[in-house]
Amino acid sequence: MDSKIMNVLADRVLELGPKPAADSPYRNFKLTRDEDGIAWLLFDRAGASANTLSADLLEELDAIVAALENQRPTGLVVRSAKPSGFIAGADVNEFRGASDSSAVETAIGRAHAVIDRLEALRVPTVAVIHGFCLGGGLEVALACQARIAIDGARFGFPEVMLGLHPGLGGTARFTALVNPTQSMALMLTGRTIDARRARALGLVDAVTQERHVRNAVKDAVFGRLKRARPGALNSLLNLGAARGFLASRMRSEAEKAAPRKHYPAPYALIDLWEKHAGNRSAMLKAEQASFAKLMVTPTAQNLIRVFFLREQMKKAAGGGNAIRHVHVIGAGAMGGDIAAWCAGQGLRVSLADMKAEPIAGAVKRASELFGKIMRKRIDQRDALDRLIPDIDGEGVRNADLIIEAVPEKLELKQKVYAGLEPRMKPGAILATNTSSIPLQDLRTTLARPERLVGLHFFNPVSRLQLVEVVSHDGNDPQVLKDALAFVGAIDRLPLAVKSSPGFLVNRALTPYMLEAMVMLDEKTDQRLIDAAAEQFGMPMGPIELADQVGLDICLDVGDMLRTKFGDLLPPTPAWLREKVAKGELGRKSGKGFYTWKDGKAEKAPLPETGPRVNDQMIDRLVLPMSNVCIAALREGIVDDADAVDGAMIFGTGYAPFRGGPLNYARSRGVDNVVSAMQALMRKFGGRFAPDPGWEAFK
């Protein structure tokens, strides 16, 4: 057999040292000894596909380290027996619902003691890391004296995404080992890095392949491995004088992405480093108190909730995706980006349009996207090869799923279906990316209406994870199941909704954007309106969002929803129609409410003196969103309040630290929300009438 092939095969098998005995005395670990007297400690959490650091696992680790203190092996290898990776971090389940910071601090103190004990072992210790090494997992690796990464490993501290900072000694050990400007940036952003970058930073000592692990371990244990050592610059940057300057720079950077008022964790981490860097034992102690304090904040508890909402929505997708070939019709902004995303996720995609230019534009955008999200050139090339320009629309014949993404005109869509349906293979699914036309209207001309579903993606497709999977009352249940599984297979989060104007997300967003237009009519500065929404925690204000979506689309959706909901929606001002007629459509035309340059809205800062954001402005924008969500639940458009919150966060970026529009209403108090809406109704009219569903929501 060719040695190259042998090497490839050898690199696919984890090198786990000697074969463990069948009757391991430990539940979550295997412990063996090789011929050199080196102990191999394998993390292998019982009944799980990934290792996470739960309290019971740490307790068992403590007992093992105690035994090793007495046995004194030649060295110790710490490794994971799971193919998925090293350790994926703490067991987030243990964080849910924490409300007593002193109990959290006690628990984290016990965990610290285990990690400190591992670090203090008087034998050479080496972590061998493959796959994901995140959060608490990276903190275990940092407690070892040497770290060897397998090519392809990924490192990071994602705690900030949960409203926390590292809590198992990582803040002290990581900043002592790696230049604090780099190590702090990684902890503050939650970004992950690959093995090569980790080696360049000095986080790992070597990068190798599986077939060389045995030799690399020996080199590490017997002192032959050249260790990454923190340079003089490190000590300098951790000194008091430099820390003060760097910390204030870090704070102003953090403020741009995550305001302190809503996201305390980054600032707690910066304070911790500024106060204690250079004094390891003080920093380790202070980290425990700071972590415990953050754990019980509403921000952390809501972000932990969002973590579980994502898991829940992933589960709702189910498994068993049978779709291999997707045919997309319409290569505009949405169709082209949906096609690119599917090709990037490993599916074969044919992309059809009446003209060649939009297809060429879509391929160019796809190439840019793959460049951003794929590291290897070969993966980028393969993804582009899977995206097939198809001007004649021949791909329909072989496709398992056809996604129609042509403009929002009922007659046009029906004409497309009439040409399509006879050419589809019998088991194929027909999906529409409509954002506003009810499926009941679209299906009237179809021979097989039971195979029509809505797959409503959000713009930008590569960033917003939600896809609304829209059903009508004549659907074949298997088709819906297949559609949900497809969404899960392309790494997106499905929300099952019944067809109704605007489905859930657009129906909830429309009053937010239209109310902003009414405020403009009242002569409120557009920057102030956007500032009110941003102060609440929205990623962008409603005026900027309208520009981003396209004023023509906002107008169409607003008109369509008003035919159904009438005065429950703010009226569409006449000047908005004139703007659209003049071709001022927002970002895509370069001018809408704002002037757009290089994809960014140009905003002058608000004047120092003059009106400021007040609570009533915020309520006018955000309470109608919660109200629509309640209405959609009451009408049975969606059947699960948690999924509604998830959809609004993953489909619109709704302030994640508030846990979604329904969670916000619950934590503010339903009675308070209802009376605030009644006050707005008395002042501004019937569009603020609280939905009857609030009664049942209590």
Secondary structure, 3 states (H helix, E strand, C coil): CCHHHHHHHHCCCCCCCCCCCCCCCCCCEEEEECCCCEEEEEECCCCCCCCCECHHHHHHHHHHHHHHHHHCCCEEEEEECCCCEEECCECHHHHCCCCCHHHHHHHHHHHHHHHHHHHCCCCCEEEEECEEEECHHHHHHHCCCEEEEECCCEEECHHHHHCCCCCCCHHHHHHHHCCHHHHHHHHHHCCEEEHHHHHHHCCCCEEECHHHHHHHHHHHHCCCCCCCCCCHHHHHHCCHHHHHHHHHHHHHHHHHHCCCCCCCHHHHHHHHHHHHCCCHHHHHHHHHHHHHHHHCCHHHHHHHHHHHHHHHHHHHHCCCCCCCEEEEECCCHHHHHHHHHHHHCCCEEEEECCCHHHHHHHHHHHHHHHHHHCCCHHHHHHHHHHEEECCCCHHHHHCCEEEECCCCCHHHHHHHHHHHHHHCCCCCEEEECCCCCCHHHHHHHCCCHHHEEEEEECCCCCCCCEEEEEECCCCCHHHHHHHHHHHHHCCCEEEEEECCCCCCHHHHHHHHHHHHHHHHHCCCCHHHHHHHHHHHCCCCCHHHHHHHHCHHHHHHHHHHHHHHHHHHCCCCCHHHHHHHHCCCCEHHHCECCCEEECCEEECCCCCCCCCCCCHHHHHHHHHHHHHHHHHHHHCCCCCCHHHHHHHHHHHHCCCHHHCCHHHHHHHHCHHHHHHHHHHHHHHHCHHHCCCCCHHHHC
